[in-house]
Amino acid sequence: MADNSIAGTAGDVLSLCRALRDAIGLLGLNRSEEADLLGHIALAERAATAAPVDQADVEVQVRALRYLLVEVADGPISAFMADDAARIIGDGIGRLFS
């Protein structure tokens, strides 16, 4: 049985992943943290493109991305990306607009 608690769609997740890849240099991460983020991006993309999509797996992966954006990243756009992840998850726990 799929968990329907995630508010965003697979397209939202893929859009966030593309934005994170495009802006990785603006997130204030060191090389190790960037590698960790890229690994989680790949897992989130895989979860969002699975057939059928397992909403619980997508939520776990987006939560991992949000954790890194809230707790590790400190670049100029990290707060906006964290808020986007929070919007996708649907619980409102981001950095700016929570």
C-alpha positions, 0 to 999 in steps of 0.5 A: 500500500502506497503512502500518500502523505507526500504533497508533491509529484514525481515531476516536482521531485525531478525538478528539484533534483535538476535545480540542485544539480544546476546550482550545486556551487551555490549551496555552500558545500565542500566536496564531500558534502557535494558528493553526498548530495549528488548521491541523494539526488540520484536516489531521489530521481530513481525513486521518482521515476520508478514504475510504479512510483513508491511514494514512501520511497520518494518521501524518504529521499526528499527528506534526505535532500531536505536534511542536507539543505537545512543542516549542512548547506549554507549557500545563498540559495540553500534555504529556498531549495530546502523550502522547495523540498518541504513543499514537496513533502508537505510538512512545511519544515524548511528554512524560510517559510516554515 
